[in-house]
């Protein structure tokens, strides 16, 4: 697939480029423009130049990346509690997560959900944070600053990416948009409430939503994790659900703050408990708090489960999205060279595995229970690939 024309134009020229970018107004709460193959709000695109020019990553920095509604809130809580456990013991009453939403503890580097600050103000605040800094982002990998994603010695910090089944990400995202749209004005709220499931699903399948297409977002970070395994960690939300303790240990090791033998028992358990959906959801700050833009903290917590898409999508809708994802991954170009390059054969197999992780991730959260649940809904080839990976997961 050829690169979009706008991919050749640097973010530093965004002001002159923005008026000519493709526009999408059907996806609330904000209008989106397509840049470098991804759909993002104008405010995010406008601030890209400042982020690329002024963000100065430190070697100890951790950047938590995700497509929206893919486990972002949970990952932020886990990473923050793990990185700051010496300063703020997870069982202590002064732990910031007990009085602040995870999105307050770990700020997004490219946007301010409270709509109070521009990029320059945010970057100044980030400079004042103590190390290790933990920041979040929904930016696709190709739009990260070279200071983070560049090859070689130019890049600093590490990236942790969490991937989620796109069907669950879609359903969770639709519920979230309907909850928070009123914070963006009456027009945005009216648009969100009138958007039905079928219309939203078609937009998702076309990739026309915040940071979409989802599968392309995932693929870029997946490929980066293969190229730069010491700098990019790729996590699957469904595996995190299945074994949160193993996730916390893996996360700590990658962030450079692995657990001692003394910590591996009690401290790991305390972090998992503190950051569990049940615990976070029931904290007073997340039951009744909110930000200055009017977004309630409770909007960030719904079910936090895997496979809820079955309660909302028809089998035909699921098949359609799975086919789109599979075609997108096969179109990456890897398979064209497999006859002469053995290393690329391995990559092709990894892409097949990624398709299963992305499209059938809920199988991995409980392989024995969920495998039979989807057999009647999908093609034989898709079921075979999912079965193979599920067996590896058991």
C-alpha positions in Angstrom: 0.0 0.0 0.0 1.5 3.4 -1.0 2.2 5.9 1.7 -0.3 8.8 1.9 0.8 12.0 0.2 0.8 13.8 3.5 3.4 11.4 4.8 6.1 13.3 3.0 5.3 16.5 4.8 6.9 17.0 8.2 4.9 17.9 11.3 6.8 21.2 11.5 4.7 22.4 8.5 1.4 21.4 10.0 -0.1 24.9 10.0 0.1 25.2 6.2 -0.8 21.5 5.7 -3.9 21.3 8.0 -6.4 23.1 5.7 -5.8 20.6 2.9 -6.0 17.4 5.0 -9.0 15.1 4.6 -11.7 15.9 7.1 -14.1 13.6 9.0 -17.0 15.1 10.9 -19.2 12.0 11.6 -17.1 10.6 14.4 -17.9 12.5 17.7 -16.8 14.2 19.9 -14.3 16.1 17.7 -13.8 16.5 13.9 -10.8 14.5 12.7 -8.2 15.1 10.0 -6.1 12.4 8.3 -2.3 12.8 8.5 0.2 10.1 7.6 -2.6 7.6 7.3 -4.2 8.2 10.7 -7.3 10.3 11.8 -6.6 12.7 14.7 -8.2 15.9 16.1 -6.9 19.2 14.9 -5.7 20.1 18.4 -3.4 17.1 18.5 -2.1 17.7 15.0 -1.5 21.4 15.7 0.7 20.5 18.7 2.7 17.8 17.0 5.4 20.3 15.9 6.0 21.5 19.4 6.1 17.9 20.8 8.6 16.9 18.1 10.8 20.0 18.6 10.7 20.4 22.4 10.0 17.1 24.1 13.3 16.0 25.6 13.1 12.3 26.7 15.2 11.0 29.5 16.8 7.6 29.5 14.5 6.5 32.4 11.3 7.8 30.7 8.5 5.3 30.1 5.9 6.1 27.4 2.7 4.1 27.6 1.1 3.8 24.2 -2.2 2.4 23.1 -5.1 2.8 20.8 -8.0 4.3 22.7 -10.0 2.0 24.9 -7.5 -0.8 24.8 -6.5 -1.0 28.4 -5.0 2.4 28.7 -6.3 3.3 32.2 -5.3 -0.1 33.6 -1.8 0.1 32.1 -1.3 3.6 33.4 -2.2 2.5 36.9 0.0 -0.6 36.8 3.0 1.2 35.4 2.7 4.2 37.8 2.3 2.0 40.9 5.2 -0.2 39.8 7.6 2.6 38.9 6.8 4.6 42.1 6.5 1.8 44.6 9.5 2.9 46.7 8.2 6.5 46.9 4.5 5.5 47.2 4.1 2.0 48.6 1.0 0.4 47.0 -0.6 -0.5 50.3 0.0 3.0 51.8 -2.8 5.4 52.3 -0.9 8.2 50.6 -0.6 6.3 47.3 -1.7 8.9 44.6 -3.9 6.4 42.9 -6.1 6.4 46.0 -6.9 10.1 45.5 -6.3 10.7 41.8 -7.5 9.1 38.6 -4.8 7.1 36.7 -5.0 9.7 33.9 -4.0 12.4 36.4 -1.1 10.3 37.6 0.1 9.6 34.0 -0.6 12.5 31.7 -1.0 12.2 27.9 2.0 13.9 26.2 0.1 15.1 23.1 -3.2 16.4 24.7 -4.8 17.7 27.8 -8.1 16.0 28.4 -9.1 18.9 30.6 -8.6 21.3 27.6 -6.7 23.8 29.8 -3.2 23.7 28.4 -1.5 23.9 25.0 1.5 21.8 24.1 4.0 24.3 25.3 2.5 24.5 28.8 2.3 20.7 29.0 5.9 20.3 28.0 7.0 22.7 30.6 5.1 20.7 33.2 6.7 17.5 32.0 10.1 19.0 32.4 9.4 19.6 36.1 8.4 16.0 36.8 10.9 13.8 38.8 12.4 10.8 37.1 11.3 8.2 36.3 8.6 10.0 34.3 5.7 7.9 33.0 3.7 9.5 30.2 0.9 8.3 28.0 0.1 8.6 24.3 -2.4 7.5 21.7 -0.2 8.7 18.9 0.6 6.0 16.2 4.3 5.0 16.2 5.0 6.8 13.0 4.1 10.1 14.6 6.2 9.7 17.7 9.1 12.2 17.9 12.5 10.8 16.7 13.7 11.5 20.2 11.6 8.5 21.2 11.1 6.3 18.1 14.3 7.2 16.2 16.8 4.4 15.5 20.1 4.3 17.2 21.5 6.5 19.9 19.2 9.4 19.1 16.2 7.8 20.9 15.8 7.8 24.7 13.2 6.2 27.0 11.2 3.1 26.5 7.7 2.4 25.1 5.1 0.0 26.4 2.2 -0.7 24.1 -1.0 -2.5 24.9 -3.1 -4.1 22.2 -6.7 -5.2 22.5 -9.2 -7.1 20.4 -10.6 -4.5 18.0 -14.2 -5.7 18.5 -13.9 -5.0 22.2 -12.0 -1.8 21.6 -14.8 -0.6 19.3 -17.6 -1.4 21.7 -15.8 0.1 24.7 -15.0 3.2 22.6 -18.6 3.7 21.6 -19.8 3.6 25.2 -17.0 6.0 26.3 -17.8 8.5 23.6 -21.5 8.7 24.5 -20.5 9.2 28.2 -17.9 12.0 27.7 -19.2 13.9 24.6 -21.2 16.5 26.6 -17.8 17.9 27.8 -17.1 18.9 24.2 -20.2 21.0 23.7 -23.9 20.5 22.9 -23.2 19.8 19.2 -20.7 17.0 20.0 -23.1 15.5 22.6 -26.0 15.5 20.1 -23.8 13.9 17.5 -22.7 11.2 19.9 -26.1 10.3 21.2 -27.6 10.1 17.7 -24.7 7.8 16.5 -26.1 4.3 16.4 -24.1 1.1 16.6 -24.3 0.3 12.9 -23.1 3.8 11.9 -20.3 3.7 14.4 -19.2 0.3 13.3 -18.9 1.3 9.7 -16.7 4.3 10.7 -14.5 1.9 12.7 -14.2 -0.5 9.8 -13.2 2.4 7.6 -10.6 3.4 10.2 -12.3 6.8 10.6 -12.0 7.4 14.3 -9.6 8.9 16.8 -6.1 7.4 16.0 -7.6 4.9 13.5 -7.3 2.6 11.7 -6.9 0.5 14.9 -5.2 -2.4 13.1 -2.6 -0.2 11.5 -1.9 1.4 14.9 -1.3 -2.0 16.4 0.8 -3.2 13.5 3.2 -0.3 13.7 4.0 -0.9 17.4 4.2 -4.7 16.8 6.8 -4.2 14.1 8.7 -1.7 16.3 8.7 -4.3 19.1 10.4 -6.8 16.7 13.0 -4.3 15.5 13.7 -2.8 19.0 12.7 -5.3 21.7 14.8 -3.5 24.3 13.0 -0.2 23.7 9.4 -1.4 22.8 7.4 -3.8 24.8 4.2 -5.2 23.2 1.5 -6.4 25.6 -1.9 -8.0 24.9 -4.8 -6.9 27.1 -6.3 -10.4 27.2 -3.1 -11.9 28.4 -2.9 -9.2 31.1 -6.3 -10.2 32.3 -5.3 -13.8 32.4 -2.2 -13.3 34.5 -1.8 -9.8 35.9 1.0 -10.8 38.3 3.1 -12.0 35.4 2.3 -8.7 33.6 3.5 -6.6 36.5 6.7 -8.5 36.8 7.4 -8.2 33.0 6.5 -4.5 33.1 8.9 -3.8 36.0 11.7 -5.7 34.4 11.3 -3.8 31.1 11.1 -0.4 32.9 14.4 -1.1 34.7 12.9 -1.5 38.1 12.5 -5.3 38.5 11.3 -6.7 41.8 13.6 -8.1 44.4 12.9 -11.6 45.8 11.5 -10.0 48.9 9.0 -7.9 46.8 7.9 -10.7 44.4 5.3 -11.9 46.8 3.6 -9.2 48.8 4.4 -6.1 46.8 3.4 -7.6 43.4 0.1 -8.7 44.9 -0.5 -5.3 46.4 0.1 -3.6 43.1 -2.3 -6.0 41.3 -5.0 -5.4 43.9 -4.5 -1.6 44.0 -4.8 -1.4 40.2 -7.6 -3.9 39.7 -10.8 -2.6 38.0 -12.9 -3.4 41.1 -10.5 -1.5 43.4 -10.1 1.5 41.2 -13.8 1.7 40.2 -14.8 1.8 43.9 -12.4 4.5 45.0 -14.2 7.7 45.8 -12.2 9.8 43.3 -13.4 7.5 40.5 -17.0 7.3 41.7 -17.7 11.0 42.0 -14.6 12.9 40.7 -14.0 14.4 37.3 -11.9 16.9 35.5 -12.4 20.6 34.7 -13.7 19.9 31.2 -16.6 18.0 32.7 -15.5 14.4 32.0 -16.5 12.2 34.9 -13.8 9.8 36.2 -16.4 6.9 36.2 -16.5 7.1 32.4 -13.0 5.5 32.3 -14.3 2.3 34.0 -16.9 0.0 32.4 -16.5 -3.8 32.4 -12.8 -4.2 31.7 -13.5 -7.7 30.4 -12.7 -9.6 27.3 -15.3 -10.8 24.8 -18.1 -8.3 25.6 -18.4 -7.5 21.9 -20.5 -10.7 21.6 -23.3 -8.9 23.4 -23.3 -6.1 20.9 -22.0 -7.2 17.4 -23.7 -9.7 15.1 -21.7 -12.7 13.7 -21.7 -11.0 10.3 -20.2 -7.8 11.8 -17.5 -9.8 13.6 -16.6 -11.6 10.4 -16.4 -8.3 8.5 -14.0 -6.7 10.9 -11.9 -9.8 11.2 -11.6 -9.9 7.4 -10.5 -6.3 7.3 -7.8 -6.9 10.0 -6.6 -10.0 8.3 -6.4 -8.4 4.9 -4.6 -5.4 6.4 -1.9 -7.5 8.0 -1.4 -9.7 4.9 -1.0 -6.5 2.9 2.0 -5.5 5.0 4.2 -6.9 2.2 5.9 -9.5 4.4 4.5 -12.5 2.5 5.9 -11.3 -0.9 9.4 -12.3 0.0 9.0 -15.4 2.0 10.5 -17.8 -0.6 14.0 -16.2 -0.5 14.2 -14.7 2.9 13.8 -17.2 5.8 13.8 -14.4 8.4 10.8 -12.9 6.7 9.0 -16.3 6.9 9.3 -16.0 10.6 7.9 -12.4 10.5 5.0 -13.7 8.4 4.2 -16.3 11.0 4.4 -13.6 13.7 2.0 -11.5 11.7 -0.4 -14.4 11.5 -0.1 -14.7 15.3 -0.7 -11.0 15.6 -3.9 -11.4 13.6 -5.1 -14.0 16.1 -4.0 -11.8 19.1 -5.8 -8.8 17.6 -9.0 -10.5 16.3 -9.4 -13.3 18.8 -7.6 -12.0 21.9 -10.5 -12.9 24.1 -9.7 -16.6 23.4 -6.3 -16.1 25.1 -7.9 -14.7 28.3 -9.4 -18.2 28.9 -8.6 -20.5 26.0 -10.4 -23.6 27.1 -13.6 -21.8 27.9 -13.7 -19.3 25.0 -12.4 -21.4 22.1 -15.7 -23.2 21.6 -17.6 -20.0 21.9 -16.4 -18.5 18.6 -16.2 -21.6 16.5 -19.6 -21.2 14.9 -19.0 -17.6 14.0 -15.8 -17.5 12.0 -14.2 -19.0 8.9 -12.3 -22.3 9.1 -8.9 -20.7 8.4 -9.5 -18.1 11.1 -10.6 -20.7 13.6 -7.5 -22.9 12.8 -5.1 -20.0 13.4 -6.9 -19.1 16.6 -6.9 -22.7 17.8 -3.1 -23.0 17.2 -2.3 -19.9 19.2 -4.8 -20.8 21.9 -3.1 -24.1 22.4 0.2 -22.3 22.9 -1.4 -20.1 25.5 -2.8 -23.0 27.7 
